[in-house]
Amino acid sequence: MLIYVAMILGAVSVVCIGLTARRLATDRFALTPPLTALCTALLSVALMLAAAYTGQ
């Protein structure tokens, strides 16, 4: 179950990275998408490591 949550968080991170790239291209930069991408990516990695450690 943890691996599925980690995959969803990874997808959210990729979407936020795409939003950041689009906003950088149009010079309308906001800090929320990069911070969300970073937090969800780190949480996703932590959940994947926990899933691997517990053998899920």
SVG drawing of the C-alpha trace seen along z (x, -y; Angstrom):
<svg xmlns="http://www.w3.org/2000/svg" viewBox="-2 -37 17 45">
<polyline fill="none" stroke="black" stroke-width="0.4" points="0.0,0.0 2.8,-2.4 4.3,-2.0 1.1,-3.1 0.9,-6.2 4.6,-6.9 3.8,-6.6 0.9,-9.0 3.1,-11.5 5.8,-11.1 3.2,-11.9 2.2,-15.1 5.8,-16.1 6.2,-15.7 3.1,-17.8 4.4,-20.5 7.8,-20.5 5.9,-20.9 3.9,-23.9 7.2,-25.4 8.8,-25.1 5.7,-26.6 5.7,-29.6 9.4,-30.1 8.9,-30.3 6.2,-32.9 8.1,-34.9 5.3,-34.4 7.2,-32.6 5.6,-31.6 7.3,-29.7 4.4,-27.3 4.9,-24.7 8.7,-24.2 8.2,-23.8 5.3,-21.4 7.4,-19.4 10.3,-19.2 8.2,-18.1 6.2,-15.5 9.3,-14.1 11.1,-13.8 8.0,-12.2 7.7,-9.8 11.3,-8.7 10.8,-8.2 7.7,-6.1 9.4,-4.0 12.3,-3.3 9.9,-2.4 8.0,-0.1 11.2,1.6 12.4,1.9 9.1,3.5 9.0,5.8 5.8,4.5"/>
</svg>
